[in-house]
Amino acid sequence: MSTSTISNNQKARNVLFILLCVSVLLLKQIYNGPGLEIVKSYSGNLSISFAVYFLIYFSSDHWKQNKFITAIISLTIVELFEITNGFGIMKNVFDIFDLFVNLIGVISALVLDKLLTVKNSKEAK
């Protein structure tokens, strides 16, 4: 498998993850099942922090090589968004638990990215 094929697969995978996360953000408004308040309050934070990790991944080849830096930058962005109430641009309701959920979202993205990278490198061999 060539390097460009892996790169294109990674790009497609990352776009898919981003689109799934945006779907969760949009669909949470129509959710009407168990844990309604938790889903409506925190699924957006979880999905967007997960998506930001993969968005940052597109920004620099260097960051792609160091997933920890990608995670730190992603976490910084989503946490600053929370602390500044949407950077003063968007309406945001601050909840201290949002900071924890953002951390979970970024860590989940990092772990999934690492697992898929290891799997792909084993398959390439």
N, CA, C and O atoms as CSV, one atom per row, in Angstrom:
chain,resi,resn,atom,element,x,y,z
A,1,MET,N,N,0.850,-1.175,0.000
A,1,MET,CA,C,0.000,0.000,0.000
A,1,MET,C,C,0.891,1.231,0.000
A,1,MET,O,O,1.803,1.341,0.820
A,2,SER,N,N,0.633,2.156,-0.913
A,2,SER,CA,C,1.484,3.328,-1.027
A,2,SER,C,C,1.130,4.366,0.026
A,2,SER,O,O,0.060,4.332,0.635
A,3,THR,N,N,2.071,5.297,0.221
A,3,THR,CA,C,1.869,6.348,1.211
A,3,THR,C,C,0.689,7.233,0.849
A,3,THR,O,O,-0.074,7.640,1.725
A,4,SER,N,N,0.531,7.538,-0.451
A,4,SER,CA,C,-0.586,8.402,-0.849
A,4,SER,C,C,-1.929,7.713,-0.613
A,4,SER,O,O,-2.911,8.377,-0.279
A,5,THR,N,N,-1.987,6.382,-0.782
A,5,THR,CA,C,-3.227,5.664,-0.514
A,5,THR,C,C,-3.573,5.746,0.969
A,5,THR,O,O,-4.729,5.966,1.332
A,6,ILE,N,N,-2.576,5.570,1.815
A,6,ILE,CA,C,-2.808,5.685,3.258
A,6,ILE,C,C,-3.275,7.097,3.585
A,6,ILE,O,O,-4.216,7.276,4.359
A,7,SER,N,N,-2.637,8.082,3.012
A,7,SER,CA,C,-3.001,9.466,3.258
A,7,SER,C,C,-4.435,9.738,2.814
A,7,SER,O,O,-5.192,10.385,3.538
A,8,ASN,N,N,-4.814,9.254,1.641
A,8,ASN,CA,C,-6.189,9.442,1.168
A,8,ASN,C,C,-7.182,8.697,2.044
A,8,ASN,O,O,-8.274,9.199,2.310
A,9,ASN,N,N,-6.811,7.497,2.498
A,9,ASN,CA,C,-7.680,6.742,3.408
A,9,ASN,C,C,-7.855,7.484,4.726
A,9,ASN,O,O,-8.957,7.545,5.271
A,10,GLN,N,N,-6.758,8.050,5.238
A,10,GLN,CA,C,-6.832,8.806,6.486
A,10,GLN,C,C,-7.706,10.047,6.319
A,10,GLN,O,O,-8.500,10.376,7.200
A,11,LYS,N,N,-7.558,10.733,5.187
A,11,LYS,CA,C,-8.385,11.913,4.941
A,11,LYS,C,C,-9.859,11.534,4.886
A,11,LYS,O,O,-10.699,12.193,5.498
A,12,ALA,N,N,-10.169,10.472,4.153
A,12,ALA,CA,C,-11.561,10.021,4.044
A,12,ALA,C,C,-12.101,9.606,5.413
A,12,ALA,O,O,-13.236,9.930,5.763
A,13,ARG,N,N,-11.293,8.896,6.174
A,13,ARG,CA,C,-11.693,8.468,7.519
A,13,ARG,C,C,-11.964,9.676,8.406
A,13,ARG,O,O,-12.963,9.710,9.123
A,14,ASN,N,N,-11.085,10.657,8.360
A,14,ASN,CA,C,-11.243,11.841,9.204
A,14,ASN,C,C,-12.476,12.645,8.812
A,14,ASN,O,O,-13.197,13.136,9.681
A,15,VAL,N,N,-12.726,12.785,7.513
A,15,VAL,CA,C,-13.922,13.492,7.058
A,15,VAL,C,C,-15.170,12.747,7.527
A,15,VAL,O,O,-16.142,13.370,7.955
A,16,LEU,N,N,-15.147,11.429,7.447
A,16,LEU,CA,C,-16.280,10.628,7.918
A,16,LEU,C,C,-16.524,10.864,9.410
A,16,LEU,O,O,-17.666,11.058,9.828
A,17,PHE,N,N,-15.464,10.848,10.209
A,17,PHE,CA,C,-15.611,11.100,11.649
A,17,PHE,C,C,-16.189,12.493,11.904
A,17,PHE,O,O,-17.067,12.659,12.751
A,18,ILE,N,N,-15.699,13.481,11.176
A,18,ILE,CA,C,-16.184,14.852,11.352
A,18,ILE,C,C,-17.665,14.937,10.999
A,18,ILE,O,O,-18.446,15.548,11.729
A,19,LEU,N,N,-18.050,14.329,9.887
A,19,LEU,CA,C,-19.459,14.356,9.476
A,19,LEU,C,C,-20.363,13.630,10.466
A,19,LEU,O,O,-21.481,14.072,10.732
A,20,LEU,N,N,-19.879,12.519,11.008
A,20,LEU,CA,C,-20.665,11.799,12.028
A,20,LEU,C,C,-20.864,12.668,13.269
A,20,LEU,O,O,-21.946,12.689,13.856
A,21,CYS,N,N,-19.818,13.376,13.657
A,21,CYS,CA,C,-19.906,14.245,14.836
A,21,CYS,C,C,-20.853,15.411,14.605
A,21,CYS,O,O,-21.624,15.768,15.496
A,22,VAL,N,N,-20.805,16.001,13.434
A,22,VAL,CA,C,-21.727,17.087,13.104
A,22,VAL,C,C,-23.160,16.550,13.089
A,22,VAL,O,O,-24.081,17.243,13.522
A,23,SER,N,N,-23.354,15.333,12.600
A,23,SER,CA,C,-24.682,14.706,12.606
A,23,SER,C,C,-25.207,14.551,14.026
A,23,SER,O,O,-26.375,14.829,14.296
A,24,VAL,N,N,-24.343,14.109,14.929
A,24,VAL,CA,C,-24.750,13.976,16.339
A,24,VAL,C,C,-25.174,15.335,16.877
A,24,VAL,O,O,-26.194,15.452,17.555
A,25,LEU,N,N,-24.388,16.355,16.573
A,25,LEU,CA,C,-24.707,17.704,17.052
A,25,LEU,C,C,-26.070,18.165,16.539
A,25,LEU,O,O,-26.856,18.745,17.289
A,26,LEU,N,N,-26.344,17.910,15.278
A,26,LEU,CA,C,-27.608,18.335,14.687
A,26,LEU,C,C,-28.787,17.479,15.151
A,26,LEU,O,O,-29.884,17.995,15.368
A,27,LEU,N,N,-28.562,16.177,15.303
A,27,LEU,CA,C,-29.654,15.261,15.651
A,27,LEU,C,C,-29.994,15.237,17.134
A,27,LEU,O,O,-31.055,14.741,17.512
A,28,LYS,N,N,-29.119,15.760,17.978
A,28,LYS,CA,C,-29.400,15.723,19.419
A,28,LYS,C,C,-30.666,16.493,19.762
A,28,LYS,O,O,-31.310,16.209,20.771
A,29,GLN,N,N,-31.027,17.464,18.930
A,29,GLN,CA,C,-32.226,18.261,19.196
A,29,GLN,C,C,-33.512,17.448,19.053
A,29,GLN,O,O,-34.528,17.783,19.663
A,30,ILE,N,N,-33.474,16.389,18.259
A,30,ILE,CA,C,-34.694,15.580,18.075
A,30,ILE,C,C,-34.677,14.303,18.920
A,30,ILE,O,O,-35.624,13.517,18.889
A,31,TYR,N,N,-33.592,14.105,19.673
A,31,TYR,CA,C,-33.505,12.919,20.532
A,31,TYR,C,C,-34.579,13.011,21.607
A,31,TYR,O,O,-34.817,14.077,22.175
A,32,ASN,N,N,-35.228,11.873,21.881
A,32,ASN,CA,C,-36.289,11.854,22.881
A,32,ASN,C,C,-36.305,10.520,23.618
A,32,ASN,O,O,-37.371,9.948,23.845
A,33,GLY,N,N,-35.132,10.024,23.990
A,33,GLY,CA,C,-35.045,8.731,24.651
A,33,GLY,C,C,-34.495,8.840,26.059
A,33,GLY,O,O,-34.537,9.905,26.675
A,34,PRO,N,N,-33.978,7.724,26.563
A,34,PRO,CA,C,-33.425,7.704,27.918
A,34,PRO,C,C,-32.251,8.683,28.062
A,34,PRO,O,O,-31.484,8.900,27.124
A,35,GLY,N,N,-32.137,9.252,29.234
A,35,GLY,CA,C,-31.040,10.174,29.510
A,35,GLY,C,C,-31.128,11.447,28.691
A,35,GLY,O,O,-30.109,12.006,28.284
A,36,LEU,N,N,-32.341,11.899,28.454
A,36,LEU,CA,C,-32.592,13.039,27.583
A,36,LEU,C,C,-31.760,14.263,27.972
A,36,LEU,O,O,-31.130,14.875,27.110
A,37,GLU,N,N,-31.747,14.621,29.234
A,37,GLU,CA,C,-31.004,15.807,29.678
A,37,GLU,C,C,-29.500,15.651,29.463
A,37,GLU,O,O,-28.826,16.600,29.062
A,38,ILE,N,N,-28.982,14.466,29.725
A,38,ILE,CA,C,-27.548,14.217,29.533
A,38,ILE,C,C,-27.198,14.302,28.055
A,38,ILE,O,O,-26.205,14.929,27.684
A,39,VAL,N,N,-28.007,13.676,27.215
A,39,VAL,CA,C,-27.757,13.702,25.768
A,39,VAL,C,C,-27.812,15.132,25.249
A,39,VAL,O,O,-26.922,15.557,24.513
A,40,LYS,N,N,-28.835,15.872,25.620
A,40,LYS,CA,C,-28.983,17.247,25.124
A,40,LYS,C,C,-27.907,18.169,25.687
A,40,LYS,O,O,-27.486,19.107,25.010
A,41,SER,N,N,-27.457,17.919,26.909
A,41,SER,CA,C,-26.471,18.799,27.537
A,41,SER,C,C,-25.035,18.514,27.100
A,41,SER,O,O,-24.231,19.438,26.971
A,42,TYR,N,N,-24.708,17.236,26.870
A,42,TYR,CA,C,-23.289,16.905,26.706
A,42,TYR,C,C,-22.908,16.218,25.398
A,42,TYR,O,O,-21.721,16.143,25.083
A,43,SER,N,N,-23.868,15.714,24.628
A,43,SER,CA,C,-23.496,15.035,23.388
A,43,SER,C,C,-22.843,15.996,22.394
A,43,SER,O,O,-21.967,15.600,21.626
A,44,GLY,N,N,-23.264,17.236,22.411
A,44,GLY,CA,C,-22.652,18.237,21.537
A,44,GLY,C,C,-21.196,18.467,21.885
A,44,GLY,O,O,-20.341,18.528,21.002
A,45,ASN,N,N,-20.912,18.596,23.179
A,45,ASN,CA,C,-19.522,18.783,23.610
A,45,ASN,C,C,-18.661,17.587,23.233
A,45,ASN,O,O,-17.546,17.738,22.734
A,46,LEU,N,N,-19.190,16.411,23.475
A,46,LEU,CA,C,-18.439,15.193,23.180
A,46,LEU,C,C,-18.156,15.081,21.685
A,46,LEU,O,O,-17.023,14.822,21.280
A,47,SER,N,N,-19.183,15.277,20.871
A,47,SER,CA,C,-19.011,15.105,19.427
A,47,SER,C,C,-18.138,16.197,18.818
A,47,SER,O,O,-17.307,15.910,17.956
A,48,ILE,N,N,-18.310,17.431,19.249
A,48,ILE,CA,C,-17.516,18.511,18.661
A,48,ILE,C,C,-16.058,18.423,19.089
A,48,ILE,O,O,-15.170,18.662,18.270
A,49,SER,N,N,-15.787,18.092,20.337
A,49,SER,CA,C,-14.382,17.959,20.750
A,49,SER,C,C,-13.718,16.799,20.019
A,49,SER,O,O,-12.534,16.869,19.689
A,50,PHE,N,N,-14.467,15.741,19.766
A,50,PHE,CA,C,-13.978,14.611,18.977
A,50,PHE,C,C,-13.673,15.080,17.553
A,50,PHE,O,O,-12.621,14.754,17.003
A,51,ALA,N,N,-14.590,15.846,16.957
A,51,ALA,CA,C,-14.412,16.334,15.583
A,51,ALA,C,C,-13.262,17.321,15.472
A,51,ALA,O,O,-12.530,17.302,14.482
A,52,VAL,N,N,-13.089,18.179,16.464
A,52,VAL,CA,C,-12.006,19.174,16.406
A,52,VAL,C,C,-10.656,18.481,16.310
A,52,VAL,O,O,-9.769,18.968,15.608
A,53,TYR,N,N,-10.477,17.359,16.995
A,53,TYR,CA,C,-9.223,16.606,16.896
A,53,TYR,C,C,-8.936,16.276,15.430
A,53,TYR,O,O,-7.816,16.479,14.960
A,54,PHE,N,N,-9.928,15.774,14.709
A,54,PHE,CA,C,-9.720,15.385,13.315
A,54,PHE,C,C,-9.638,16.594,12.382
A,54,PHE,O,O,-9.014,16.512,11.324
A,55,LEU,N,N,-10.253,17.703,12.754
A,55,LEU,CA,C,-10.083,18.943,11.987
A,55,LEU,C,C,-8.656,19.473,12.109
A,55,LEU,O,O,-8.057,19.892,11.118
A,56,ILE,N,N,-8.125,19.454,13.307
A,56,ILE,CA,C,-6.754,19.910,13.536
A,56,ILE,C,C,-5.786,19.027,12.761
A,56,ILE,O,O,-4.758,19.502,12.279
A,57,TYR,N,N,-6.099,17.784,12.644
A,57,TYR,CA,C,-5.270,16.816,11.920
A,57,TYR,C,C,-4.992,17.267,10.489
A,57,TYR,O,O,-3.926,16.991,9.940
A,58,PHE,N,N,-5.973,17.973,9.881
A,58,PHE,CA,C,-5.812,18.457,8.509
A,58,PHE,C,C,-4.878,19.664,8.417
A,58,PHE,O,O,-4.408,19.997,7.329
A,59,SER,N,N,-4.607,20.316,9.535
A,59,SER,CA,C,-3.912,21.594,9.516
A,59,SER,C,C,-2.412,21.522,9.254
A,59,SER,O,O,-1.857,22.441,8.652
A,60,SER,N,N,-1.746,20.467,9.684
A,60,SER,CA,C,-0.299,20.433,9.570
A,60,SER,C,C,0.213,18.998,9.486
A,60,SER,O,O,-0.243,18.120,10.219
A,61,ASP,N,N,1.161,18.774,8.585
A,61,ASP,CA,C,1.782,17.455,8.494
A,61,ASP,C,C,2.537,17.111,9.770
A,61,ASP,O,O,2.591,15.946,10.164
A,62,HIS,N,N,3.118,18.110,10.416
A,62,HIS,CA,C,3.861,17.861,11.658
A,62,HIS,C,C,2.929,17.327,12.743
A,62,HIS,O,O,3.285,16.398,13.467
A,63,TRP,N,N,1.745,17.911,12.855
A,63,TRP,CA,C,0.818,17.480,13.898
A,63,TRP,C,C,0.326,16.069,13.654
A,63,TRP,O,O,0.016,15.343,14.599
A,64,LYS,N,N,0.251,15.672,12.379
A,64,LYS,CA,C,-0.177,14.308,12.073
A,64,LYS,C,C,0.816,13.292,12.618
A,64,LYS,O,O,0.444,12.173,12.970
A,65,GLN,N,N,2.070,13.687,12.685
A,65,GLN,CA,C,3.102,12.779,13.165
A,65,GLN,C,C,3.127,12.722,14.684
A,65,GLN,O,O,3.621,11.748,15.252
A,66,ASN,N,N,2.610,13.733,15.346
A,66,ASN,CA,C,2.585,13.748,16.797
A,66,ASN,C,C,1.141,13.927,17.259
A,66,ASN,O,O,0.662,15.049,17.428
A,67,LYS,N,N,0.474,12.825,17.456
A,67,LYS,CA,C,-0.942,12.833,17.811
A,67,LYS,C,C,-1.193,13.509,19.159
A,67,LYS,O,O,-2.265,14.070,19.383
A,68,PHE,N,N,-0.216,13.458,20.049
A,68,PHE,CA,C,-0.362,14.094,21.356
A,68,PHE,C,C,-0.477,15.617,21.189
A,68,PHE,O,O,-1.286,16.253,21.865
A,69,ILE,N,N,0.324,16.199,20.296
A,69,ILE,CA,C,0.237,17.633,20.036
A,69,ILE,C,C,-1.127,17.969,19.441
A,69,ILE,O,O,-1.749,18.962,19.816
A,70,THR,N,N,-1.582,17.139,18.517
A,70,THR,CA,C,-2.909,17.338,17.932
A,70,THR,C,C,-3.972,17.347,19.036
A,70,THR,O,O,-4.873,18.186,19.024
A,71,ALA,N,N,-3.866,16.421,19.980
A,71,ALA,CA,C,-4.834,16.337,21.081
A,71,ALA,C,C,-4.755,17.570,21.987
A,71,ALA,O,O,-5.785,18.099,22.404
A,72,ILE,N,N,-3.551,18.022,22.288
A,72,ILE,CA,C,-3.385,19.203,23.152
A,72,ILE,C,C,-3.977,20.447,22.491
A,72,ILE,O,O,-4.676,21.227,23.137
A,73,ILE,N,N,-3.695,20.626,21.214
A,73,ILE,CA,C,-4.233,21.781,20.492
A,73,ILE,C,C,-5.754,21.709,20.443
A,73,ILE,O,O,-6.433,22.713,20.660
A,74,SER,N,N,-6.286,20.535,20.160
A,74,SER,CA,C,-7.742,20.349,20.101
A,74,SER,C,C,-8.385,20.654,21.445
A,74,SER,O,O,-9.388,21.365,21.518
A,75,LEU,N,N,-7.805,20.116,22.497
A,75,LEU,CA,C,-8.350,20.343,23.837
A,75,LEU,C,C,-8.286,21.822,24.208
A,75,LEU,O,O,-9.220,22.356,24.805
A,76,THR,N,N,-7.203,22.471,23.859
A,76,THR,CA,C,-7.066,23.900,24.143
A,76,THR,C,C,-8.168,24.692,23.455
A,76,THR,O,O,-8.767,25.579,24.062
A,77,ILE,N,N,-8.436,24.379,22.200
A,77,ILE,CA,C,-9.471,25.095,21.449
A,77,ILE,C,C,-10.841,24.906,22.081
A,77,ILE,O,O,-11.553,25.882,22.321
A,78,VAL,N,N,-11.219,23.660,22.354
A,78,VAL,CA,C,-12.575,23.424,22.872
A,78,VAL,C,C,-12.732,23.943,24.297
A,78,VAL,O,O,-13.808,24.411,24.671
A,79,GLU,N,N,-11.673,23.863,25.091
A,79,GLU,CA,C,-11.763,24.374,26.459
A,79,GLU,C,C,-11.829,25.901,26.468
A,79,GLU,O,O,-12.577,26.482,27.254
A,80,LEU,N,N,-11.051,26.556,25.597
A,80,LEU,CA,C,-11.134,28.016,25.501
A,80,LEU,C,C,-12.511,28.457,25.022
A,80,LEU,O,O,-13.029,29.481,25.467
A,81,PHE,N,N,-13.100,27.691,24.121
A,81,PHE,CA,C,-14.457,27.981,23.667
A,81,PHE,C,C,-15.411,27.978,24.860
A,81,PHE,O,O,-16.243,28.875,24.997
A,82,GLU,N,N,-15.288,26.972,25.718
A,82,GLU,CA,C,-16.150,26.881,26.898
A,82,GLU,C,C,-15.904,28.038,27.862
A,82,GLU,O,O,-16.840,28.706,28.301
A,83,ILE,N,N,-14.647,28.261,28.181
A,83,ILE,CA,C,-14.293,29.257,29.199
A,83,ILE,C,C,-14.659,30.671,28.760
A,83,ILE,O,O,-15.034,31.499,29.590
A,84,THR,N,N,-14.553,30.958,27.451
A,84,THR,CA,C,-14.848,32.304,26.948
A,84,THR,C,C,-16.291,32.446,26.480
A,84,THR,O,O,-16.645,33.437,25.841
A,85,ASN,N,N,-17.122,31.460,26.796
A,85,ASN,CA,C,-18.520,31.461,26.355
A,85,ASN,C,C,-18.637,31.645,24.849
A,85,ASN,O,O,-19.261,32.590,24.366
A,86,GLY,N,N,-18.029,30.731,24.128
A,86,GLY,CA,C,-18.143,30.724,22.670
A,86,GLY,C,C,-17.311,31.779,21.977
A,86,GLY,O,O,-17.669,32.243,20.894
A,87,PHE,N,N,-16.192,32.167,22.594
A,87,PHE,CA,C,-15.300,33.205,22.064
A,87,PHE,C,C,-16.040,34.531,21.884
A,87,PHE,O,O,-15.588,35.392,21.129
A,88,GLY,N,N,-17.156,34.699,22.559
A,88,GLY,CA,C,-17.944,35.918,22.439
A,88,GLY,C,C,-18.725,36.005,21.134
A,88,GLY,O,O,-19.401,37.003,20.882
A,89,ILE,N,N,-18.639,34.972,20.306
A,89,ILE,CA,C,-19.313,34.973,19.008
A,89,ILE,C,C,-20.617,34.190,19.092
A,89,ILE,O,O,-21.649,34.615,18.573
A,90,MET,N,N,-20.550,33.042,19.754
A,90,MET,CA,C,-21.709,32.165,19.845
A,90,MET,C,C,-22.249,32.186,21.269
A,90,MET,O,O,-21.515,32.444,22.223
A,91,LYS,N,N,-23.505,31.920,21.394
A,91,LYS,CA,C,-24.112,31.814,22.719
A,91,LYS,C,C,-23.746,30.449,23.294
A,91,LYS,O,O,-23.987,29.418,22.666
A,92,ASN,N,N,-23.181,30.449,24.457
A,92,ASN,CA,C,-22.737,29.218,25.098
A,92,ASN,C,C,-23.095,29.295,26.576
A,92,ASN,O,O,-22.922,30.334,27.212
A,93,VAL,N,N,-23.586,28.206,27.108
A,93,VAL,CA,C,-23.906,28.147,28.530
A,93,VAL,C,C,-22.789,27.382,29.229
A,93,VAL,O,O,-22.572,26.202,28.955
A,94,PHE,N,N,-22.087,28.053,30.125
A,94,PHE,CA,C,-20.954,27.415,30.787
A,94,PHE,C,C,-21.436,26.417,31.832
A,94,PHE,O,O,-22.323,26.695,32.638
A,95,ASP,N,N,-20.819,25.256,31.783
A,95,ASP,CA,C,-21.064,24.190,32.741
A,95,ASP,C,C,-19.697,23.554,32.993
A,95,ASP,O,O,-19.045,23.109,32.048
A,96,ILE,N,N,-19.269,23.506,34.209
A,96,ILE,CA,C,-17.940,22.980,34.530
A,96,ILE,C,C,-17.767,21.551,34.023
A,96,ILE,O,O,-16.658,21.149,33.668
A,97,PHE,N,N,-18.858,20.780,33.987
A,97,PHE,CA,C,-18.782,19.403,33.507
A,97,PHE,C,C,-18.475,19.347,32.008
A,97,PHE,O,O,-17.950,18.345,31.523
A,98,ASP,N,N,-18.803,20.433,31.263
A,98,ASP,CA,C,-18.470,20.507,29.844
A,98,ASP,C,C,-16.967,20.351,29.618
A,98,ASP,O,O,-16.540,19.737,28.640
A,99,LEU,N,N,-16.175,20.905,30.522
A,99,LEU,CA,C,-14.718,20.803,30.391
A,99,LEU,C,C,-14.267,19.344,30.459
A,99,LEU,O,O,-13.373,18.929,29.721
A,100,PHE,N,N,-14.881,18.584,31.335
A,100,PHE,CA,C,-14.561,17.167,31.462
A,100,PHE,C,C,-15.020,16.390,30.225
A,100,PHE,O,O,-14.293,15.531,29.725
A,101,VAL,N,N,-16.219,16.690,29.736
A,101,VAL,CA,C,-16.754,16.008,28.550
A,101,VAL,C,C,-15.879,16.319,27.328
A,101,VAL,O,O,-15.640,15.443,26.497
A,102,ASN,N,N,-15.407,17.555,27.223
A,102,ASN,CA,C,-14.496,17.911,26.129
A,102,ASN,C,C,-13.225,17.063,26.193
A,102,ASN,O,O,-12.740,16.585,25.168
A,103,LEU,N,N,-12.697,16.882,27.384
A,103,LEU,CA,C,-11.507,16.048,27.571
A,103,LEU,C,C,-11.778,14.615,27.121
A,103,LEU,O,O,-10.948,14.007,26.444
A,104,ILE,N,N,-12.927,14.081,27.493
A,104,ILE,CA,C,-13.301,12.725,27.090
A,104,ILE,C,C,-13.391,12.625,25.563
A,104,ILE,O,O,-12.936,11.641,24.979
A,105,GLY,N,N,-13.973,13.635,24.918
A,105,GLY,CA,C,-14.091,13.629,23.463
A,105,GLY,C,C,-12.747,13.620,22.765
A,105,GLY,O,O,-12.542,12.864,21.816
A,106,VAL,N,N,-11.822,14.462,23.233
A,106,VAL,CA,C,-10.492,14.522,22.617
A,106,VAL,C,C,-9.719,13.239,22.881
A,106,VAL,O,O,-9.065,12.715,21.978
A,107,ILE,N,N,-9.783,12.727,24.102
A,107,ILE,CA,C,-9.084,11.472,24.417
A,107,ILE,C,C,-9.651,10.331,23.584
A,107,ILE,O,O,-8.897,9.487,23.100
A,108,SER,N,N,-10.966,10.293,23.410
A,108,SER,CA,C,-11.585,9.240,22.582
A,108,SER,C,C,-11.082,9.315,21.145
A,108,SER,O,O,-10.780,8.288,20.537
A,109,ALA,N,N,-10.993,10.520,20.604
A,109,ALA,CA,C,-10.493,10.689,19.233
A,109,ALA,C,C,-9.033,10.250,19.136
A,109,ALA,O,O,-8.646,9.572,18.184
A,110,LEU,N,N,-8.233,10.634,20.111
A,110,LEU,CA,C,-6.814,10.258,20.133
A,110,LEU,C,C,-6.655,8.743,20.188
A,110,LEU,O,O,-5.873,8.174,19.427
A,111,VAL,N,N,-7.382,8.095,21.072
A,111,VAL,CA,C,-7.292,6.636,21.218
A,111,VAL,C,C,-7.738,5.942,19.931
A,111,VAL,O,O,-7.070,5.024,19.457
A,112,LEU,N,N,-8.859,6.375,19.370
A,112,LEU,CA,C,-9.338,5.772,18.136
A,112,LEU,C,C,-8.335,5.977,16.999
A,112,LEU,O,O,-8.070,5.052,16.231
A,113,ASP,N,N,-7.786,7.166,16.893
A,113,ASP,CA,C,-6.796,7.458,15.859
A,113,ASP,C,C,-5.573,6.560,16.018
A,113,ASP,O,O,-5.082,5.999,15.038
A,114,LYS,N,N,-5.084,6.424,17.239
A,114,LYS,CA,C,-3.919,5.564,17.479
A,114,LYS,C,C,-4.233,4.105,17.155
A,114,LYS,O,O,-3.415,3.424,16.536
A,115,LEU,N,N,-5.396,3.617,17.560
A,115,LEU,CA,C,-5.774,2.229,17.282
A,115,LEU,C,C,-5.875,1.970,15.781
A,115,LEU,O,O,-5.396,0.946,15.294
A,116,LEU,N,N,-6.487,2.881,15.057
A,116,LEU,CA,C,-6.628,2.706,13.616
A,116,LEU,C,C,-5.289,2.832,12.894
A,116,LEU,O,O,-5.060,2.159,11.889
A,117,THR,N,N,-4.413,3.684,13.399
A,117,THR,CA,C,-3.082,3.833,12.804
A,117,THR,C,C,-2.272,2.555,12.993
A,117,THR,O,O,-1.592,2.111,12.067
A,118,VAL,N,N,-2.339,1.961,14.177
A,118,VAL,CA,C,-1.633,0.700,14.437
A,118,VAL,C,C,-2.204,-0.403,13.567
A,118,VAL,O,O,-1.453,-1.185,12.984
A,119,LYS,N,N,-3.521,-0.474,13.472
A,119,LYS,CA,C,-4.170,-1.493,12.641
A,119,LYS,C,C,-3.756,-1.330,11.180
A,119,LYS,O,O,-3.420,-2.312,10.519
A,120,ASN,N,N,-3.778,-0.110,10.679
A,120,ASN,CA,C,-3.406,0.135,9.282
A,120,ASN,C,C,-1.944,-0.175,9.012
A,120,ASN,O,O,-1.605,-0.680,7.942
A,121,SER,N,N,-1.069,0.122,9.974
A,121,SER,CA,C,0.355,-0.163,9.756
A,121,SER,C,C,0.615,-1.672,9.777
A,121,SER,O,O,1.502,-2.154,9.072
A,122,LYS,N,N,-0.147,-2.418,10.577
A,122,LYS,CA,C,-0.009,-3.876,10.580
A,122,LYS,C,C,-0.512,-4.479,9.274
A,122,LYS,O,O,0.078,-5.423,8.748
A,123,GLU,N,N,-1.611,-3.924,8.754
A,123,GLU,CA,C,-2.167,-4.412,7.489
A,123,GLU,C,C,-1.243,-4.086,6.320
A,123,GLU,O,O,-1.182,-4.844,5.352
A,124,ALA,N,N,-0.524,-2.970,6.400
A,124,ALA,CA,C,0.364,-2.561,5.320
A,124,ALA,C,C,1.577,-3.475,5.226
A,124,ALA,O,O,2.186,-3.605,4.164
A,125,LYS,N,N,1.920,-4.099,6.326
A,125,LYS,CA,C,3.086,-4.990,6.350
A,125,LYS,C,C,2.675,-6.317,5.806
A,125,LYS,O,O,3.494,-7.233,5.728
